[in-house]
Amino acid sequence: MLRYLLIGASFALAAGLQPGPLQAFFLSRVTKDGWQRTLPAAFAPLISDGPIALAALTLLSYLPDGFRDLLQLAGGMLLLFFAWSSLRDWKNYQEIEIEEPQSGPKTILQAVLVNLLNPNSYLGWSLVLGPAVLAAWDEGPRFAALLIFSFYFTMISISMVLIMLMGKAMLLRSEARRSLLLISALLLAGLGIYFISLSGWNLAGKFLSEAANHLYLSIPLRF
């Protein structure tokens, strides 16, 4: 149970700390309307990810377990790539800026649209969260529900904290934003290594099992 709590919370924390369209939206709204009025926008991922999650889980449920392991392996590699990208941005932070949109969205529905157009949501559910949720479901529906709850509870919480810190101008300091990049890179790297190890172990186990069965069937029986 603790494993699924940690997976959901760690991935949400890493994703929430990444500079991106939604964080730029938060900054724009805080600048124009203040952090109190911007807080409801933190719930945008909970609304926008519904159809994405449903589509990803439906497609993944029809795939054989071996293919899911391959997707999870690809997801681990993707997380390592994101970790490397975040680490590079951390090292060269003077070149990295979150651009404030010229005309920020004014309602939570528009914030949902911002997140729907973010490709990371689709990649996350197809290669990381989707396979993890299905693996948790195989152990019991409550484990899958726990993982999803952990992810969105953490994502909404970290978004609300970021909005409040932006409102107090604490995240406008370059050293604070640079530190968040480093934390995100470390979390992404840890998750990437975990998923690669897990999927690699599963694939190796299936390969050895099939090889053993093939060897057993190829040996003539003698009475």
PyMOL commands that place a pseudoatom at each C-alpha (Angstrom):
pseudoatom trace, name=CA, resn=MET, resi=1, chain=A, elem=C, hetatm=0, pos=[0.000, 0.000, 0.000]
pseudoatom trace, name=CA, resn=LEU, resi=2, chain=A, elem=C, hetatm=0, pos=[2.802, 2.405, 0.916]
pseudoatom trace, name=CA, resn=ARG, resi=3, chain=A, elem=C, hetatm=0, pos=[4.468, 1.695, -2.430]
pseudoatom trace, name=CA, resn=TYR, resi=4, chain=A, elem=C, hetatm=0, pos=[1.475, 3.007, -4.383]
pseudoatom trace, name=CA, resn=LEU, resi=5, chain=A, elem=C, hetatm=0, pos=[1.165, 6.043, -2.148]
pseudoatom trace, name=CA, resn=LEU, resi=6, chain=A, elem=C, hetatm=0, pos=[4.812, 6.890, -2.818]
pseudoatom trace, name=CA, resn=ILE, resi=7, chain=A, elem=C, hetatm=0, pos=[4.546, 6.310, -6.576]
pseudoatom trace, name=CA, resn=GLY, resi=8, chain=A, elem=C, hetatm=0, pos=[1.516, 8.591, -6.923]
pseudoatom trace, name=CA, resn=ALA, resi=9, chain=A, elem=C, hetatm=0, pos=[2.858, 11.309, -4.635]
pseudoatom trace, name=CA, resn=SER, resi=10, chain=A, elem=C, hetatm=0, pos=[6.376, 11.296, -6.113]
pseudoatom trace, name=CA, resn=PHE, resi=11, chain=A, elem=C, hetatm=0, pos=[5.196, 11.529, -9.710]
pseudoatom trace, name=CA, resn=ALA, resi=12, chain=A, elem=C, hetatm=0, pos=[2.712, 14.285, -8.844]
pseudoatom trace, name=CA, resn=LEU, resi=13, chain=A, elem=C, hetatm=0, pos=[5.350, 16.242, -6.957]
pseudoatom trace, name=CA, resn=ALA, resi=14, chain=A, elem=C, hetatm=0, pos=[7.851, 15.946, -9.806]
pseudoatom trace, name=CA, resn=ALA, resi=15, chain=A, elem=C, hetatm=0, pos=[5.235, 16.937, -12.402]
pseudoatom trace, name=CA, resn=GLY, resi=16, chain=A, elem=C, hetatm=0, pos=[3.886, 19.798, -10.302]
pseudoatom trace, name=CA, resn=LEU, resi=17, chain=A, elem=C, hetatm=0, pos=[7.326, 21.353, -9.831]
pseudoatom trace, name=CA, resn=GLN, resi=18, chain=A, elem=C, hetatm=0, pos=[8.134, 21.293, -13.547]
pseudoatom trace, name=CA, resn=PRO, resi=19, chain=A, elem=C, hetatm=0, pos=[7.886, 24.663, -15.339]
pseudoatom trace, name=CA, resn=GLY, resi=20, chain=A, elem=C, hetatm=0, pos=[5.182, 24.354, -17.960]
pseudoatom trace, name=CA, resn=PRO, resi=21, chain=A, elem=C, hetatm=0, pos=[1.946, 25.789, -19.405]
pseudoatom trace, name=CA, resn=LEU, resi=22, chain=A, elem=C, hetatm=0, pos=[-0.056, 25.287, -16.216]
pseudoatom trace, name=CA, resn=GLN, resi=23, chain=A, elem=C, hetatm=0, pos=[2.591, 26.923, -14.035]
pseudoatom trace, name=CA, resn=ALA, resi=24, chain=A, elem=C, hetatm=0, pos=[2.743, 29.823, -16.487]
pseudoatom trace, name=CA, resn=PHE, resi=25, chain=A, elem=C, hetatm=0, pos=[-1.028, 30.104, -16.189]
pseudoatom trace, name=CA, resn=PHE, resi=26, chain=A, elem=C, hetatm=0, pos=[-0.776, 30.194, -12.391]
pseudoatom trace, name=CA, resn=LEU, resi=27, chain=A, elem=C, hetatm=0, pos=[1.781, 32.988, -12.599]
pseudoatom trace, name=CA, resn=SER, resi=28, chain=A, elem=C, hetatm=0, pos=[-0.377, 34.975, -15.015]
pseudoatom trace, name=CA, resn=ARG, resi=29, chain=A, elem=C, hetatm=0, pos=[-3.493, 34.671, -12.857]
pseudoatom trace, name=CA, resn=VAL, resi=30, chain=A, elem=C, hetatm=0, pos=[-1.662, 35.466, -9.615]
pseudoatom trace, name=CA, resn=THR, resi=31, chain=A, elem=C, hetatm=0, pos=[-0.177, 38.568, -11.223]
pseudoatom trace, name=CA, resn=LYS, resi=32, chain=A, elem=C, hetatm=0, pos=[-3.568, 39.787, -12.440]
pseudoatom trace, name=CA, resn=ASP, resi=33, chain=A, elem=C, hetatm=0, pos=[-6.071, 38.550, -9.845]
pseudoatom trace, name=CA, resn=GLY, resi=34, chain=A, elem=C, hetatm=0, pos=[-4.086, 37.587, -6.735]
pseudoatom trace, name=CA, resn=TRP, resi=35, chain=A, elem=C, hetatm=0, pos=[-3.392, 34.145, -5.306]
pseudoatom trace, name=CA, resn=GLN, resi=36, chain=A, elem=C, hetatm=0, pos=[-6.752, 33.761, -3.514]
pseudoatom trace, name=CA, resn=ARG, resi=37, chain=A, elem=C, hetatm=0, pos=[-8.763, 33.964, -6.733]
pseudoatom trace, name=CA, resn=THR, resi=38, chain=A, elem=C, hetatm=0, pos=[-6.263, 31.719, -8.521]
pseudoatom trace, name=CA, resn=LEU, resi=39, chain=A, elem=C, hetatm=0, pos=[-6.483, 28.828, -6.028]
pseudoatom trace, name=CA, resn=PRO, resi=40, chain=A, elem=C, hetatm=0, pos=[-9.461, 27.080, -7.738]
pseudoatom trace, name=CA, resn=ALA, resi=41, chain=A, elem=C, hetatm=0, pos=[-7.301, 26.644, -10.844]
pseudoatom trace, name=CA, resn=ALA, resi=42, chain=A, elem=C, hetatm=0, pos=[-5.260, 24.074, -8.891]
pseudoatom trace, name=CA, resn=PHE, resi=43, chain=A, elem=C, hetatm=0, pos=[-8.134, 21.617, -9.463]
pseudoatom trace, name=CA, resn=ALA, resi=44, chain=A, elem=C, hetatm=0, pos=[-7.794, 21.835, -13.261]
pseudoatom trace, name=CA, resn=PRO, resi=45, chain=A, elem=C, hetatm=0, pos=[-5.787, 18.558, -13.638]
pseudoatom trace, name=CA, resn=LEU, resi=46, chain=A, elem=C, hetatm=0, pos=[-8.479, 16.645, -11.741]
pseudoatom trace, name=CA, resn=ILE, resi=47, chain=A, elem=C, hetatm=0, pos=[-11.014, 17.707, -14.388]
pseudoatom trace, name=CA, resn=SER, resi=48, chain=A, elem=C, hetatm=0, pos=[-8.895, 17.650, -17.542]
pseudoatom trace, name=CA, resn=ASP, resi=49, chain=A, elem=C, hetatm=0, pos=[-7.229, 14.288, -16.902]
pseudoatom trace, name=CA, resn=GLY, resi=50, chain=A, elem=C, hetatm=0, pos=[-10.535, 12.385, -16.730]
pseudoatom trace, name=CA, resn=PRO, resi=51, chain=A, elem=C, hetatm=0, pos=[-10.973, 11.676, -20.461]
pseudoatom trace, name=CA, resn=ILE, resi=52, chain=A, elem=C, hetatm=0, pos=[-7.197, 11.227, -20.908]
pseudoatom trace, name=CA, resn=ALA, resi=53, chain=A, elem=C, hetatm=0, pos=[-7.033, 8.642, -18.111]
pseudoatom trace, name=CA, resn=LEU, resi=54, chain=A, elem=C, hetatm=0, pos=[-10.149, 6.827, -19.323]
pseudoatom trace, name=CA, resn=ALA, resi=55, chain=A, elem=C, hetatm=0, pos=[-8.829, 6.536, -22.873]
pseudoatom trace, name=CA, resn=ALA, resi=56, chain=A, elem=C, hetatm=0, pos=[-5.359, 5.428, -21.747]
pseudoatom trace, name=CA, resn=LEU, resi=57, chain=A, elem=C, hetatm=0, pos=[-6.645, 2.816, -19.283]
pseudoatom trace, name=CA, resn=THR, resi=58, chain=A, elem=C, hetatm=0, pos=[-9.154, 1.444, -21.811]
pseudoatom trace, name=CA, resn=LEU, resi=59, chain=A, elem=C, hetatm=0, pos=[-6.490, 0.982, -24.471]
pseudoatom trace, name=CA, resn=LEU, resi=60, chain=A, elem=C, hetatm=0, pos=[-3.917, -0.425, -22.048]
pseudoatom trace, name=CA, resn=SER, resi=61, chain=A, elem=C, hetatm=0, pos=[-6.406, -2.929, -20.604]
pseudoatom trace, name=CA, resn=TYR, resi=62, chain=A, elem=C, hetatm=0, pos=[-6.609, -4.677, -23.998]
pseudoatom trace, name=CA, resn=LEU, resi=63, chain=A, elem=C, hetatm=0, pos=[-2.839, -5.060, -24.286]
pseudoatom trace, name=CA, resn=PRO, resi=64, chain=A, elem=C, hetatm=0, pos=[-1.033, -8.184, -23.074]
pseudoatom trace, name=CA, resn=ASP, resi=65, chain=A, elem=C, hetatm=0, pos=[0.959, -7.895, -19.855]
pseudoatom trace, name=CA, resn=GLY, resi=66, chain=A, elem=C, hetatm=0, pos=[4.271, -8.145, -21.710]
pseudoatom trace, name=CA, resn=PHE, resi=67, chain=A, elem=C, hetatm=0, pos=[3.414, -5.106, -23.836]
pseudoatom trace, name=CA, resn=ARG, resi=68, chain=A, elem=C, hetatm=0, pos=[2.433, -3.158, -20.733]
pseudoatom trace, name=CA, resn=ASP, resi=69, chain=A, elem=C, hetatm=0, pos=[5.844, -3.942, -19.278]
pseudoatom trace, name=CA, resn=LEU, resi=70, chain=A, elem=C, hetatm=0, pos=[7.440, -2.601, -22.455]
pseudoatom trace, name=CA, resn=LEU, resi=71, chain=A, elem=C, hetatm=0, pos=[5.380, 0.583, -22.162]
pseudoatom trace, name=CA, resn=GLN, resi=72, chain=A, elem=C, hetatm=0, pos=[6.408, 0.926, -18.513]
pseudoatom trace, name=CA, resn=LEU, resi=73, chain=A, elem=C, hetatm=0, pos=[10.035, 0.453, -19.556]
pseudoatom trace, name=CA, resn=ALA, resi=74, chain=A, elem=C, hetatm=0, pos=[9.579, 3.225, -22.121]
pseudoatom trace, name=CA, resn=GLY, resi=75, chain=A, elem=C, hetatm=0, pos=[7.929, 5.348, -19.424]
pseudoatom trace, name=CA, resn=GLY, resi=76, chain=A, elem=C, hetatm=0, pos=[10.928, 4.875, -17.139]
pseudoatom trace, name=CA, resn=MET, resi=77, chain=A, elem=C, hetatm=0, pos=[13.243, 5.985, -19.935]
pseudoatom trace, name=CA, resn=LEU, resi=78, chain=A, elem=C, hetatm=0, pos=[11.007, 8.984, -20.569]
pseudoatom trace, name=CA, resn=LEU, resi=79, chain=A, elem=C, hetatm=0, pos=[11.214, 9.947, -16.886]
pseudoatom trace, name=CA, resn=LEU, resi=80, chain=A, elem=C, hetatm=0, pos=[15.007, 9.691, -17.019]
pseudoatom trace, name=CA, resn=PHE, resi=81, chain=A, elem=C, hetatm=0, pos=[14.978, 11.962, -20.077]
pseudoatom trace, name=CA, resn=PHE, resi=82, chain=A, elem=C, hetatm=0, pos=[12.811, 14.488, -18.213]
pseudoatom trace, name=CA, resn=ALA, resi=83, chain=A, elem=C, hetatm=0, pos=[15.173, 14.218, -15.237]
pseudoatom trace, name=CA, resn=TRP, resi=84, chain=A, elem=C, hetatm=0, pos=[18.180, 14.896, -17.475]
pseudoatom trace, name=CA, resn=SER, resi=85, chain=A, elem=C, hetatm=0, pos=[16.367, 17.836, -19.083]
pseudoatom trace, name=CA, resn=SER, resi=86, chain=A, elem=C, hetatm=0, pos=[15.486, 19.291, -15.660]
pseudoatom trace, name=CA, resn=LEU, resi=87, chain=A, elem=C, hetatm=0, pos=[19.050, 18.832, -14.446]
pseudoatom trace, name=CA, resn=ARG, resi=88, chain=A, elem=C, hetatm=0, pos=[20.360, 20.601, -17.543]
pseudoatom trace, name=CA, resn=ASP, resi=89, chain=A, elem=C, hetatm=0, pos=[17.900, 23.450, -16.973]
pseudoatom trace, name=CA, resn=TRP, resi=90, chain=A, elem=C, hetatm=0, pos=[19.021, 23.616, -13.331]
pseudoatom trace, name=CA, resn=LYS, resi=91, chain=A, elem=C, hetatm=0, pos=[22.663, 23.952, -14.360]
pseudoatom trace, name=CA, resn=ASN, resi=92, chain=A, elem=C, hetatm=0, pos=[21.878, 26.621, -16.979]
pseudoatom trace, name=CA, resn=TYR, resi=93, chain=A, elem=C, hetatm=0, pos=[19.089, 28.318, -15.081]
pseudoatom trace, name=CA, resn=GLN, resi=94, chain=A, elem=C, hetatm=0, pos=[20.026, 31.823, -16.194]
pseudoatom trace, name=CA, resn=GLU, resi=95, chain=A, elem=C, hetatm=0, pos=[18.715, 30.835, -19.639]
pseudoatom trace, name=CA, resn=ILE, resi=96, chain=A, elem=C, hetatm=0, pos=[15.441, 29.350, -18.354]
pseudoatom trace, name=CA, resn=GLU, resi=97, chain=A, elem=C, hetatm=0, pos=[12.404, 31.473, -17.761]
pseudoatom trace, name=CA, resn=ILE, resi=98, chain=A, elem=C, hetatm=0, pos=[8.691, 30.800, -17.360]
pseudoatom trace, name=CA, resn=GLU, resi=99, chain=A, elem=C, hetatm=0, pos=[7.086, 33.082, -19.916]
pseudoatom trace, name=CA, resn=GLU, resi=100, chain=A, elem=C, hetatm=0, pos=[3.966, 34.852, -18.796]
pseudoatom trace, name=CA, resn=PRO, resi=101, chain=A, elem=C, hetatm=0, pos=[1.158, 34.623, -21.373]
pseudoatom trace, name=CA, resn=GLN, resi=102, chain=A, elem=C, hetatm=0, pos=[0.036, 37.871, -22.934]
pseudoatom trace, name=CA, resn=SER, resi=103, chain=A, elem=C, hetatm=0, pos=[-3.615, 37.113, -22.166]
pseudoatom trace, name=CA, resn=GLY, resi=104, chain=A, elem=C, hetatm=0, pos=[-4.145, 34.674, -19.311]
pseudoatom trace, name=CA, resn=PRO, resi=105, chain=A, elem=C, hetatm=0, pos=[-7.211, 32.416, -19.003]
pseudoatom trace, name=CA, resn=LYS, resi=106, chain=A, elem=C, hetatm=0, pos=[-9.892, 33.813, -16.725]
pseudoatom trace, name=CA, resn=THR, resi=107, chain=A, elem=C, hetatm=0, pos=[-11.828, 30.739, -15.626]
pseudoatom trace, name=CA, resn=ILE, resi=108, chain=A, elem=C, hetatm=0, pos=[-11.068, 27.249, -14.380]
pseudoatom trace, name=CA, resn=LEU, resi=109, chain=A, elem=C, hetatm=0, pos=[-12.551, 25.833, -17.599]
pseudoatom trace, name=CA, resn=GLN, resi=110, chain=A, elem=C, hetatm=0, pos=[-9.899, 27.667, -19.568]
pseudoatom trace, name=CA, resn=ALA, resi=111, chain=A, elem=C, hetatm=0, pos=[-7.287, 26.329, -17.155]
pseudoatom trace, name=CA, resn=VAL, resi=112, chain=A, elem=C, hetatm=0, pos=[-8.606, 22.853, -17.959]
pseudoatom trace, name=CA, resn=LEU, resi=113, chain=A, elem=C, hetatm=0, pos=[-8.123, 23.625, -21.649]
pseudoatom trace, name=CA, resn=VAL, resi=114, chain=A, elem=C, hetatm=0, pos=[-4.526, 24.659, -20.972]
pseudoatom trace, name=CA, resn=ASN, resi=115, chain=A, elem=C, hetatm=0, pos=[-3.882, 21.288, -19.342]
pseudoatom trace, name=CA, resn=LEU, resi=116, chain=A, elem=C, hetatm=0, pos=[-5.686, 19.366, -22.086]
pseudoatom trace, name=CA, resn=LEU, resi=117, chain=A, elem=C, hetatm=0, pos=[-3.305, 20.878, -24.631]
pseudoatom trace, name=CA, resn=ASN, resi=118, chain=A, elem=C, hetatm=0, pos=[-0.290, 19.891, -22.550]
pseudoatom trace, name=CA, resn=PRO, resi=119, chain=A, elem=C, hetatm=0, pos=[1.297, 16.746, -24.131]
pseudoatom trace, name=CA, resn=ASN, resi=120, chain=A, elem=C, hetatm=0, pos=[2.824, 15.712, -20.791]
pseudoatom trace, name=CA, resn=SER, resi=121, chain=A, elem=C, hetatm=0, pos=[-0.608, 14.638, -19.533]
pseudoatom trace, name=CA, resn=TYR, resi=122, chain=A, elem=C, hetatm=0, pos=[-0.983, 12.181, -22.412]
pseudoatom trace, name=CA, resn=LEU, resi=123, chain=A, elem=C, hetatm=0, pos=[2.560, 10.857, -22.056]
pseudoatom trace, name=CA, resn=GLY, resi=124, chain=A, elem=C, hetatm=0, pos=[2.176, 10.525, -18.302]
pseudoatom trace, name=CA, resn=TRP, resi=125, chain=A, elem=C, hetatm=0, pos=[-1.014, 8.468, -18.473]
pseudoatom trace, name=CA, resn=SER, resi=126, chain=A, elem=C, hetatm=0, pos=[0.096, 6.345, -21.449]
pseudoatom trace, name=CA, resn=LEU, resi=127, chain=A, elem=C, hetatm=0, pos=[3.606, 5.447, -20.277]
pseudoatom trace, name=CA, resn=VAL, resi=128, chain=A, elem=C, hetatm=0, pos=[3.748, 5.995, -16.507]
pseudoatom trace, name=CA, resn=LEU, resi=129, chain=A, elem=C, hetatm=0, pos=[0.484, 6.315, -14.595]
pseudoatom trace, name=CA, resn=GLY, resi=130, chain=A, elem=C, hetatm=0, pos=[-1.590, 4.040, -16.840]
pseudoatom trace, name=CA, resn=PRO, resi=131, chain=A, elem=C, hetatm=0, pos=[0.645, 0.933, -16.548]
pseudoatom trace, name=CA, resn=ALA, resi=132, chain=A, elem=C, hetatm=0, pos=[1.178, 1.641, -12.829]
pseudoatom trace, name=CA, resn=VAL, resi=133, chain=A, elem=C, hetatm=0, pos=[-2.576, 1.881, -12.166]
pseudoatom trace, name=CA, resn=LEU, resi=134, chain=A, elem=C, hetatm=0, pos=[-3.268, -1.364, -14.042]
pseudoatom trace, name=CA, resn=ALA, resi=135, chain=A, elem=C, hetatm=0, pos=[-0.481, -3.127, -12.141]
pseudoatom trace, name=CA, resn=ALA, resi=136, chain=A, elem=C, hetatm=0, pos=[-2.005, -1.875, -8.889]
pseudoatom trace, name=CA, resn=TRP, resi=137, chain=A, elem=C, hetatm=0, pos=[-5.464, -3.019, -10.054]
pseudoatom trace, name=CA, resn=ASP, resi=138, chain=A, elem=C, hetatm=0, pos=[-4.126, -6.556, -10.513]
pseudoatom trace, name=CA, resn=GLU, resi=139, chain=A, elem=C, hetatm=0, pos=[-3.343, -6.582, -6.778]
pseudoatom trace, name=CA, resn=GLY, resi=140, chain=A, elem=C, hetatm=0, pos=[-6.709, -5.101, -5.886]
pseudoatom trace, name=CA, resn=PRO, resi=141, chain=A, elem=C, hetatm=0, pos=[-8.959, -2.208, -6.944]
pseudoatom trace, name=CA, resn=ARG, resi=142, chain=A, elem=C, hetatm=0, pos=[-8.261, -0.385, -3.680]
pseudoatom trace, name=CA, resn=PHE, resi=143, chain=A, elem=C, hetatm=0, pos=[-4.553, -0.176, -4.548]
pseudoatom trace, name=CA, resn=ALA, resi=144, chain=A, elem=C, hetatm=0, pos=[-5.322, 1.419, -7.915]
pseudoatom trace, name=CA, resn=ALA, resi=145, chain=A, elem=C, hetatm=0, pos=[-7.709, 3.869, -6.244]
pseudoatom trace, name=CA, resn=LEU, resi=146, chain=A, elem=C, hetatm=0, pos=[-5.055, 4.657, -3.651]
pseudoatom trace, name=CA, resn=LEU, resi=147, chain=A, elem=C, hetatm=0, pos=[-2.453, 5.421, -6.313]
pseudoatom trace, name=CA, resn=ILE, resi=148, chain=A, elem=C, hetatm=0, pos=[-4.825, 7.722, -8.211]
pseudoatom trace, name=CA, resn=PHE, resi=149, chain=A, elem=C, hetatm=0, pos=[-5.916, 9.451, -5.005]
pseudoatom trace, name=CA, resn=SER, resi=150, chain=A, elem=C, hetatm=0, pos=[-2.292, 9.933, -3.931]
pseudoatom trace, name=CA, resn=PHE, resi=151, chain=A, elem=C, hetatm=0, pos=[-1.368, 11.418, -7.301]
pseudoatom trace, name=CA, resn=TYR, resi=152, chain=A, elem=C, hetatm=0, pos=[-4.191, 13.953, -7.528]
pseudoatom trace, name=CA, resn=PHE, resi=153, chain=A, elem=C, hetatm=0, pos=[-4.170, 14.856, -3.843]
pseudoatom trace, name=CA, resn=THR, resi=154, chain=A, elem=C, hetatm=0, pos=[-0.455, 15.664, -4.115]
pseudoatom trace, name=CA, resn=MET, resi=155, chain=A, elem=C, hetatm=0, pos=[-0.831, 17.413, -7.483]
pseudoatom trace, name=CA, resn=ILE, resi=156, chain=A, elem=C, hetatm=0, pos=[-3.624, 19.690, -6.233]
pseudoatom trace, name=CA, resn=SER, resi=157, chain=A, elem=C, hetatm=0, pos=[-1.820, 20.357, -2.947]
pseudoatom trace, name=CA, resn=ILE, resi=158, chain=A, elem=C, hetatm=0, pos=[1.493, 21.273, -4.582]
pseudoatom trace, name=CA, resn=SER, resi=159, chain=A, elem=C, hetatm=0, pos=[-0.321, 23.487, -7.107]
pseudoatom trace, name=CA, resn=MET, resi=160, chain=A, elem=C, hetatm=0, pos=[-2.069, 25.359, -4.294]
pseudoatom trace, name=CA, resn=VAL, resi=161, chain=A, elem=C, hetatm=0, pos=[1.223, 25.798, -2.445]
pseudoatom trace, name=CA, resn=LEU, resi=162, chain=A, elem=C, hetatm=0, pos=[2.903, 27.096, -5.609]
pseudoatom trace, name=CA, resn=ILE, resi=163, chain=A, elem=C, hetatm=0, pos=[0.077, 29.572, -6.189]
pseudoatom trace, name=CA, resn=MET, resi=164, chain=A, elem=C, hetatm=0, pos=[0.357, 30.878, -2.621]
pseudoatom trace, name=CA, resn=LEU, resi=165, chain=A, elem=C, hetatm=0, pos=[4.149, 31.172, -2.883]
pseudoatom trace, name=CA, resn=MET, resi=166, chain=A, elem=C, hetatm=0, pos=[3.801, 33.007, -6.183]
pseudoatom trace, name=CA, resn=GLY, resi=167, chain=A, elem=C, hetatm=0, pos=[1.368, 35.374, -4.504]
pseudoatom trace, name=CA, resn=LYS, resi=168, chain=A, elem=C, hetatm=0, pos=[3.910, 36.101, -1.795]
pseudoatom trace, name=CA, resn=ALA, resi=169, chain=A, elem=C, hetatm=0, pos=[6.593, 36.603, -4.479]
pseudoatom trace, name=CA, resn=MET, resi=170, chain=A, elem=C, hetatm=0, pos=[8.687, 33.807, -2.966]
pseudoatom trace, name=CA, resn=LEU, resi=171, chain=A, elem=C, hetatm=0, pos=[8.799, 31.768, -6.178]
pseudoatom trace, name=CA, resn=LEU, resi=172, chain=A, elem=C, hetatm=0, pos=[9.707, 34.791, -8.254]
pseudoatom trace, name=CA, resn=ARG, resi=173, chain=A, elem=C, hetatm=0, pos=[13.219, 34.564, -6.843]
pseudoatom trace, name=CA, resn=SER, resi=174, chain=A, elem=C, hetatm=0, pos=[15.463, 32.689, -9.237]
pseudoatom trace, name=CA, resn=GLU, resi=175, chain=A, elem=C, hetatm=0, pos=[17.190, 30.660, -6.507]
pseudoatom trace, name=CA, resn=ALA, resi=176, chain=A, elem=C, hetatm=0, pos=[13.859, 29.278, -5.273]
pseudoatom trace, name=CA, resn=ARG, resi=177, chain=A, elem=C, hetatm=0, pos=[12.697, 28.252, -8.722]
pseudoatom trace, name=CA, resn=ARG, resi=178, chain=A, elem=C, hetatm=0, pos=[16.118, 26.769, -9.460]
pseudoatom trace, name=CA, resn=SER, resi=179, chain=A, elem=C, hetatm=0, pos=[15.925, 24.637, -6.307]
pseudoatom trace, name=CA, resn=LEU, resi=180, chain=A, elem=C, hetatm=0, pos=[12.526, 23.286, -7.369]
pseudoatom trace, name=CA, resn=LEU, resi=181, chain=A, elem=C, hetatm=0, pos=[14.032, 22.180, -10.678]
pseudoatom trace, name=CA, resn=LEU, resi=182, chain=A, elem=C, hetatm=0, pos=[16.712, 20.185, -8.858]
pseudoatom trace, name=CA, resn=ILE, resi=183, chain=A, elem=C, hetatm=0, pos=[14.126, 18.518, -6.584]
pseudoatom trace, name=CA, resn=SER, resi=184, chain=A, elem=C, hetatm=0, pos=[12.008, 17.641, -9.609]
pseudoatom trace, name=CA, resn=ALA, resi=185, chain=A, elem=C, hetatm=0, pos=[15.020, 16.188, -11.459]
pseudoatom trace, name=CA, resn=LEU, resi=186, chain=A, elem=C, hetatm=0, pos=[15.916, 13.950, -8.505]
pseudoatom trace, name=CA, resn=LEU, resi=187, chain=A, elem=C, hetatm=0, pos=[12.319, 12.700, -8.120]
pseudoatom trace, name=CA, resn=LEU, resi=188, chain=A, elem=C, hetatm=0, pos=[12.013, 11.990, -11.849]
pseudoatom trace, name=CA, resn=ALA, resi=189, chain=A, elem=C, hetatm=0, pos=[15.329, 10.133, -11.870]
pseudoatom trace, name=CA, resn=GLY, resi=190, chain=A, elem=C, hetatm=0, pos=[14.305, 8.007, -8.884]
pseudoatom trace, name=CA, resn=LEU, resi=191, chain=A, elem=C, hetatm=0, pos=[10.953, 7.110, -10.466]
pseudoatom trace, name=CA, resn=GLY, resi=192, chain=A, elem=C, hetatm=0, pos=[12.583, 6.397, -13.825]
pseudoatom trace, name=CA, resn=ILE, resi=193, chain=A, elem=C, hetatm=0, pos=[15.074, 3.983, -12.268]
pseudoatom trace, name=CA, resn=TYR, resi=194, chain=A, elem=C, hetatm=0, pos=[12.280, 2.299, -10.290]
pseudoatom trace, name=CA, resn=PHE, resi=195, chain=A, elem=C, hetatm=0, pos=[10.031, 1.732, -13.329]
pseudoatom trace, name=CA, resn=ILE, resi=196, chain=A, elem=C, hetatm=0, pos=[12.923, 0.537, -15.509]
pseudoatom trace, name=CA, resn=SER, resi=197, chain=A, elem=C, hetatm=0, pos=[14.000, -1.914, -12.803]
pseudoatom trace, name=CA, resn=LEU, resi=198, chain=A, elem=C, hetatm=0, pos=[10.443, -3.139, -12.227]
pseudoatom trace, name=CA, resn=SER, resi=199, chain=A, elem=C, hetatm=0, pos=[9.586, -3.627, -15.902]
pseudoatom trace, name=CA, resn=GLY, resi=200, chain=A, elem=C, hetatm=0, pos=[13.005, -5.133, -16.632]
pseudoatom trace, name=CA, resn=TRP, resi=201, chain=A, elem=C, hetatm=0, pos=[12.543, -7.650, -13.820]
pseudoatom trace, name=CA, resn=ASN, resi=202, chain=A, elem=C, hetatm=0, pos=[9.054, -8.559, -15.057]
pseudoatom trace, name=CA, resn=LEU, resi=203, chain=A, elem=C, hetatm=0, pos=[10.214, -8.961, -18.663]
pseudoatom trace, name=CA, resn=ALA, resi=204, chain=A, elem=C, hetatm=0, pos=[13.213, -11.047, -17.598]
pseudoatom trace, name=CA, resn=GLY, resi=205, chain=A, elem=C, hetatm=0, pos=[10.952, -13.262, -15.474]
pseudoatom trace, name=CA, resn=LYS, resi=206, chain=A, elem=C, hetatm=0, pos=[8.533, -13.823, -18.366]
pseudoatom trace, name=CA, resn=PHE, resi=207, chain=A, elem=C, hetatm=0, pos=[11.406, -14.567, -20.766]
pseudoatom trace, name=CA, resn=LEU, resi=208, chain=A, elem=C, hetatm=0, pos=[13.001, -17.106, -18.419]
pseudoatom trace, name=CA, resn=SER, resi=209, chain=A, elem=C, hetatm=0, pos=[9.638, -18.729, -17.745]
pseudoatom trace, name=CA, resn=GLU, resi=210, chain=A, elem=C, hetatm=0, pos=[8.888, -19.120, -21.451]
pseudoatom trace, name=CA, resn=ALA, resi=211, chain=A, elem=C, hetatm=0, pos=[12.423, -20.394, -22.104]
pseudoatom trace, name=CA, resn=ALA, resi=212, chain=A, elem=C, hetatm=0, pos=[12.057, -22.984, -19.341]
pseudoatom trace, name=CA, resn=ASN, resi=213, chain=A, elem=C, hetatm=0, pos=[8.683, -24.127, -20.705]
pseudoatom trace, name=CA, resn=HIS, resi=214, chain=A, elem=C, hetatm=0, pos=[10.095, -24.374, -24.210]
pseudoatom trace, name=CA, resn=LEU, resi=215, chain=A, elem=C, hetatm=0, pos=[13.061, -26.403, -22.949]
pseudoatom trace, name=CA, resn=TYR, resi=216, chain=A, elem=C, hetatm=0, pos=[10.795, -28.704, -20.957]
pseudoatom trace, name=CA, resn=LEU, resi=217, chain=A, elem=C, hetatm=0, pos=[8.540, -29.359, -23.961]
pseudoatom trace, name=CA, resn=SER, resi=218, chain=A, elem=C, hetatm=0, pos=[11.527, -30.024, -26.212]
pseudoatom trace, name=CA, resn=ILE, resi=219, chain=A, elem=C, hetatm=0, pos=[12.884, -32.802, -23.970]
pseudoatom trace, name=CA, resn=PRO, resi=220, chain=A, elem=C, hetatm=0, pos=[11.456, -36.194, -25.022]
pseudoatom trace, name=CA, resn=LEU, resi=221, chain=A, elem=C, hetatm=0, pos=[9.696, -38.059, -22.270]
pseudoatom trace, name=CA, resn=ARG, resi=222, chain=A, elem=C, hetatm=0, pos=[11.106, -41.498, -21.409]
pseudoatom trace, name=CA, resn=PHE, resi=223, chain=A, elem=C, hetatm=0, pos=[9.301, -44.130, -19.463]
for i in range(1, 223): cmd.bond("trace and resi %d" % i, "trace and resi %d" % (i + 1))
show_as sticks, trace
zoom trace
